[in-house]
Amino acid sequence: MLYTSQTGNTEMVTDVIADNLQRLDFDVILKSFDFDLIDIDELATYDAVLVGTYTWDDGELPYEAEDFYVDLEGVDLSGQIFGVYGSADSCYDTYGLAIDLMGDRLKNLGATMVAERLKIELAPDKQDELACAAYATSVAELIQTSRNTVLSS
């Protein structure tokens, strides 16, 4: 899971999703765009990569995620599972646009996308935690389907 969080909300969402994936017996590696080296070539070694971001200013990607976004240019992500999620604030006209920008980039590069782009209003509440658990289940099912396809090939 790769993420950035300015206010801590996306980090909380990350933690809830990660906890649910661990309950489903998946190993989870957390990397922050703020502090960790993100090696684009390493992405293919993971069963899935989930990218969490907040939306900055008037619908922009936060600067912490910009290098990753640019580094993806021209990378073939075919067959790799990706998902996008994050915290958003509905007081802005561009609700969670950075999540969509990242999702569109990954999809256009051939990634197999988790169907839902999970957008949580600010900090996750109990209802949002259920949505995060359902998101983790969707990720797990997509990974399992991918593994079964590889085994049957």
C-alpha positions as CSV (number, residue, x, y, z in Angstrom):
1,M,0.0,0.0,0.0
2,L,1.4,3.3,-1.1
3,Y,-0.2,6.5,0.4
4,T,0.1,10.1,1.3
5,S,-1.9,11.9,4.0
6,Q,-1.8,15.5,4.9
7,T,-4.2,15.6,7.8
8,G,-4.0,11.9,8.8
9,N,-7.4,11.0,7.3
10,T,-6.0,9.0,4.4
11,E,-3.5,7.3,6.8
12,M,-6.4,6.2,8.9
13,V,-8.2,4.8,5.9
14,T,-4.9,3.0,4.9
15,D,-4.7,1.5,8.4
16,V,-8.3,0.2,8.3
17,I,-7.8,-1.4,4.9
18,A,-4.5,-2.9,5.9
19,D,-6.0,-4.3,9.1
20,N,-8.7,-6.0,7.1
21,L,-6.3,-7.4,4.5
22,Q,-4.2,-8.8,7.4
23,R,-7.3,-10.4,8.8
24,L,-7.8,-12.1,5.4
25,D,-4.3,-13.5,5.8
26,F,-2.4,-11.2,3.4
27,D,0.9,-9.6,4.2
28,V,0.7,-5.9,3.9
29,I,3.6,-3.5,3.2
30,L,2.9,0.1,3.9
31,K,5.0,2.8,2.1
32,S,4.4,6.5,2.4
33,F,5.1,8.8,-0.5
34,D,6.4,11.2,2.1
35,F,9.1,9.1,3.6
36,D,9.8,5.9,1.6
37,L,11.5,5.1,-1.6
38,I,9.0,3.9,-4.2
39,D,10.7,1.8,-6.9
40,I,8.4,1.5,-9.9
41,D,10.2,-1.7,-11.0
42,E,9.4,-3.3,-7.7
43,L,5.6,-2.9,-8.1
44,A,5.3,-6.1,-10.2
45,T,6.6,-8.2,-7.3
46,Y,3.4,-7.6,-5.3
47,D,0.1,-9.4,-5.6
48,A,-1.7,-6.0,-5.6
49,V,-0.7,-2.3,-5.1
50,L,-3.2,0.0,-3.5
51,V,-2.6,3.7,-3.8
52,G,-4.1,6.1,-1.3
53,T,-4.2,9.9,-1.8
54,Y,-6.0,13.0,-0.7
55,T,-7.0,15.7,-3.1
56,W,-5.1,18.9,-2.9
57,D,-6.3,22.4,-3.7
58,D,-8.7,22.5,-6.6
59,G,-8.6,18.8,-7.5
60,E,-4.8,18.3,-7.8
61,L,-2.7,15.4,-6.9
62,P,-0.7,16.2,-3.8
63,Y,2.9,17.0,-4.5
64,E,4.0,13.9,-2.5
65,A,2.4,11.6,-5.2
66,E,3.4,13.6,-8.2
67,D,6.8,11.9,-8.8
68,F,5.1,8.5,-8.6
69,Y,2.5,9.7,-11.1
70,V,5.1,11.0,-13.5
71,D,7.4,7.9,-13.0
72,L,4.5,5.7,-14.2
73,E,4.6,7.3,-17.6
74,G,5.0,4.5,-20.2
75,V,5.1,1.7,-17.7
76,D,3.2,-1.4,-18.8
77,L,1.1,-2.5,-15.9
78,S,-0.8,-5.2,-17.7
79,G,-1.8,-8.1,-15.5
80,Q,-1.0,-6.2,-12.3
81,I,-3.7,-5.5,-9.8
82,F,-4.1,-1.9,-8.5
83,G,-6.6,-0.1,-6.5
84,V,-7.1,3.6,-5.5
85,Y,-8.6,5.1,-2.4
86,G,-8.4,8.1,-0.2
87,S,-10.0,10.7,2.0
88,A,-11.9,13.5,0.4
89,D,-13.9,16.6,1.4
90,S,-17.3,17.2,-0.1
91,C,-17.1,20.9,0.5
92,Y,-15.0,21.1,-2.6
93,D,-16.4,20.9,-6.2
94,T,-13.7,18.4,-7.0
95,Y,-14.5,15.6,-4.5
96,G,-11.7,13.1,-4.5
97,L,-10.5,14.1,-8.0
98,A,-6.9,13.0,-7.2
99,I,-8.1,9.5,-6.5
100,D,-9.7,9.5,-10.0
101,L,-6.6,11.0,-11.6
102,M,-4.4,8.2,-10.2
103,G,-7.0,5.5,-11.0
104,D,-7.3,6.8,-14.6
105,R,-3.5,6.8,-15.0
106,L,-3.2,3.2,-13.7
107,K,-6.0,1.9,-15.8
108,N,-4.7,3.6,-18.9
109,L,-1.3,1.8,-18.3
110,G,-3.1,-1.5,-18.4
111,A,-3.6,-2.3,-14.7
112,T,-6.3,-4.6,-13.6
113,M,-8.2,-2.3,-11.3
114,V,-10.2,-2.9,-8.2
115,A,-13.7,-2.0,-9.4
116,E,-14.4,0.6,-6.7
117,R,-12.5,3.8,-6.2
118,L,-13.0,4.1,-2.5
119,K,-13.6,7.7,-1.4
120,I,-14.1,8.4,2.3
121,E,-15.5,11.7,3.6
122,L,-12.7,13.1,5.8
123,A,-11.9,10.7,8.7
124,P,-13.4,7.2,8.5
125,D,-16.4,6.6,10.8
126,K,-18.0,3.2,11.6
127,Q,-19.9,3.1,8.3
128,D,-16.7,4.0,6.4
129,E,-14.8,1.2,8.3
130,L,-17.4,-1.2,6.9
131,A,-16.7,0.2,3.4
132,C,-13.0,-0.2,3.9
133,A,-13.6,-3.9,5.0
134,A,-15.7,-4.5,1.8
135,Y,-12.9,-2.8,-0.3
136,A,-10.3,-5.1,1.3
137,T,-12.5,-8.1,0.5
138,S,-12.8,-6.9,-3.1
139,V,-9.0,-6.7,-3.3
140,A,-8.6,-10.2,-1.8
141,E,-11.1,-11.7,-4.3
142,L,-9.3,-10.1,-7.2
143,I,-6.0,-11.4,-6.0
144,Q,-7.5,-14.9,-5.5
145,T,-9.0,-14.8,-9.0
146,S,-5.7,-13.8,-10.5
147,R,-3.9,-16.6,-8.6
148,N,-6.5,-19.1,-9.8
149,T,-6.1,-17.9,-13.4
150,V,-2.3,-18.3,-13.2
151,L,-2.7,-21.8,-11.7
152,S,-5.1,-23.0,-14.4
153,S,-2.9,-21.7,-17.2
